[in-house]
């Protein structure tokens, strides 16, 4: 009996509850990617999974299958933080990095791994823009010390605060 179709169906089934099954799903996705790349491409088209998340899960499996840590601990940490750690972790630093993942939010963990002091009690702002407005926002962020990185912008927070301070100063100077 061919194992690949069965593996494909298991992946599709597990993709309906990624957060609960991400370790098993990552292992199966990696196996499917290694044995049948075409079925892998079909499997990652699942709306519940998506291509980006599928590749994250494969990376997590490849990375953490080499590190001696209990699966329950990895599950508690979660796939988002494990994905962040996957670029930095190895057999010599895993104990320290997993402890950081348990003690910090994902955003704080990213800051820590960049060598920055984690910003605790930070507030998040999520905003959606039509393409023409986003183009204006992007232009403004770049004017105020934001930097292009791939399709996105880094240092957004600093750039936004630079804009806010500028606008408030202009308002004060004109009153």
N, C-alpha and C positions, 0 to 999 in steps of 0.2 A: 504494500500500500504506500502511496506517495505521501510523504510527511508534509510537504510544502502547502498543499491546499488546506490541510487541517490546521497548520500553523497560521496561515492567512486568516482563517475563520476565527481562531482563538484571539488573534490580534484585534480583529474587528470587534469581537465581543468585548474584550477587555477595554477597548478604547472608549466605551460608553461610560466608564467610571475610572478615568485616568488617575485622579488623586488617590484613590484607594489602592490601585493596582500598579502604580508606576514602576516599581522594581521588576515585577514579573513581566509587565508590558515591555519595558526596556530590554530585558533579556530576550524576549520573543522577537521584538523588532530587530535586534541585532542579528539574531539567528536567521530571520527572514531576509534581511539585507545581505547577509553573507551567502545564503543558499539560493535565493531567487530575487535579484534586484527589481525585476519587473513587478512581482507580487508586492514587494515592499513599497514601490511607488504607488501602486493601487491602494494599499492599506493606509498610507499616510494621507490619502485624499478624504478620509473620514472627517466630517465636520467637527466631531467631538475631539479629534486628535490634532489634525493639521500637520503640515510638513515640518515647521519649525520645532514644535514640541516633540515630534517623533525623533528628530535628529538630536535634540537635547537628551531625550531618554536613552537613546543609543549611546551617546557620549557618557552619560552617567553610568550605564552598565559597563562600558569598556573601562572606565576609570575606577569605579568602586569594586569591580570584581577582582582587582589586583590588591585591594587594601583589606587587611584583616579586621573587619568591623561587623558587628551583628546587624542583620537586616532590620530588626525592630528599631534600632537606633536610627538607621537611615530613613526608615518610614516616618519616624517622629520628626526628623529634621525637615523632610519634604523635598520634592524634586526641584523646586525653585532654588533653594539654597544649595542643594547638591550640584546643580548646574553651575552656579556661581563658583563653587569650590573646585569644580572639575578642571579649571584652567590653572589651578595653583597647588593642588594637593598631590602628595606622593607618600611613599612608605615611611619617610622620616618625619614629616610634619603633620600627618593626618590627625594625631591625637589633639594637638593644639587647635587645628583648623575646625575640627568637628565640634570642639568645645565652644569656639567662637560662634559657629552656626547655631548652636543651642542657646546661646546667650544674647544674640543680636538679631534684629530684623534683617530682612534681605537687603534693604537699602544700606543699613548700618554695616552689614558684612561687606558689601561692595566698597564702601568708603574705607573700611579697615584694610582690606586687601590692596587698595590703592595707596596705602601708607598714610591715609588721612585719619584724623580723629573722628570717630563716629558721632554724628549729630543725633542726640537722643531727643525724644519728644518733638520731632519734626512733624510738620503738617503737610499733607499732600494736596495738590490741586490737579484735578483732571479736567481737561477742556477739549472740546471738539470744534474744529473749524472747517468751513468749506475751503476748498483748495486755494482760492484767491486770497482769502484772509490768512490762511496758513503761510502762504508765500510772503505776505507782509510781516507776519510775526517772525518768520525765519530771518528775513532781512534785518529786522530790528534787533533780534537776538545777536546776530553776527556783528552789528554795529556796537553792541554793548558787551563785548568780550565773550560771547558764545563762540564755539568753534565747530565747524563741520566735522562729522565723523561718520563715514559711510553715508547712509541715507538720513541720518539723524544729526542732532546737535548735542554736544557735551557742554558742560558748564552753564546749563540753562538757568539753574537757580541763581547763580551769580549774575548772569546777564539780566534776568528779570528784576532782581533787586537793584542793579545799576540803573535800569530804566525807571523803576519806581522812585528812586532817590533823585534822579534827574528831573522827572516830572514834578515831584514835590518841591524841589529847589526852584524850578522855573515858576511854579505857582506862587511860592512865597516871594520871590523876587519881583513878581508882577503885581503884588498886592500892596 
